Amino acid sequence: MATRKFRFVSPGVFLKEIDLSQLPGQAPGVGPVLIGRTRQGPSMKPYKVKSWDEFTRVFGLPMPGNEGSDPWRDGTDLLGESYLPYAAKAYLSADIDSPVTIVRLAGISGTEADPTAAASEAGWEAKNAWALFVMPYSASLSITGSTPWQTHQMDLAAVFYGESDDFQVRLKGVNTSGSAGDWIEVGAGQPVHFSEGTNRLTVSLKDGALTKDVTTTLSEMREEFNTNPVMTNTDIASPASATLAGKYWLGETFEETFSKLEAQMAGADSKRTAVVFKLKDGMEDFSGPKHQLHAARSGWVVSQDTSRDSGSFDPTNQSKLFRIQALHEGSEASRNLMIGIESIKVPRDGDLNAYGSFSVVVRKIQYGTGKLEEIERFDNCDLNPESDNYLPRAIGDQYYEWSENEQRNKHLKASPMPPAALPVAG
């Protein structure tokens, strides 16, 4: 031991020099914490950003409010203003060497909310739903029976929702079962023809003594009908009195059906037919509008049918293998992301891994162009729990969830995947 680094003080006592030539790093600056709503991003979790570009990439652009007349399709984010993005932009533009911590609020149901009170739940509520179907022309079409869609080639075009039990949807047009040329109003299950030459359809809405007739093409429906369910909530909206503005909304419309029908109408046989049906009780809530904010998720990928009878195949009887869920809550992911299962490879006889492999591809819809941009890819995934490419291991199956009771984010793991049926060649 070198004695020059120590100074003798008394027997058994030495003084040692401490080398301070390397100074400890300074703790990063502590910036402000901003709490509020954003378009997208992790909710109920603190997230630090250091630049405005990073903020817009993670949380999206500002929301000035009073934007978007179609929240059913575009989401309710743009209806109310949010000051958080503007505060973040002002701070980050000041070039201060400290990050800003963002806590995005979400629609979380409080533990003290009355579960029996409709006003304590987020979203909106309908009492009934009506479906508009379109089908090829027939000179004399009569729709009968309890399951007419099994005997007629019908395509679902739109779904209307009523705020009260009295809401009805009817059609007006040339009757298909009566005298030719008669212009009549028909109820559920009675078809009418589209207007020849214009390809327009007259839809009649009723709620008690209130009525509204709208003549439109299928592609113009979202411009002609109310698409804002918030208008039915008189606590926050003020629809015009003595009108149907606050009594209904147009929910789903299916543009693929529109394009298919209008392409057919361009041919020699230009006549088409429409019919409305009242959906069964409970279907008015099948979209689950009254729930707290949750992450977008794909449909289930099911196992293959290992039987030799293809005619008896029923996907509802197959094992649910997996589904893909977004890390961030909200509707942004469901509107802008697409999940693809590609490069499915069936194992050969004698392969050590008898589960086969596939690729999971995440693509984003580019704003403005509608083109798909690949943002992430997981190749050679499989469902073998012993494999390094086991799907939950390759992609990840852990997530955070806000606990209202514990007032903290809990680190959780997804439920184990069910055992997958071994692929059968041929």
Beta strands, then each sheet from edge to edge (+ up, - down):
strand 1: 6-10
strand 2: 13-16
strand 3: 33-36
strand 4: 46-49
strand 5: 100-104
strand 6: 128-136
strand 7: 155-162
strand 8: 167-175
strand 9: 183-186
strand 10: 192-193
strand 11: 201-207
strand 12: 210-216
strand 13: 248-253
strand 14: 272-278
strand 15: 295-297
strand 16: 301-302
strand 17: 320-322
strand 18: 325-329
strand 19: 337-345
strand 20: 357-365
strand 21: 372-381
strand 22: 398-403
strand 23: 408-413
sheet 1: 1+ 2-
sheet 2: 3+ 5+ 4-
sheet 3: 9+ 8- 10+ 14- 6+ 7- 13+
sheet 4: 9+ 8- 11+ 12-
sheet 5: 15+ 18-
sheet 6: 16+ 17-
sheet 7: 19+ 20- 21+
sheet 8: 22+ 23-
end
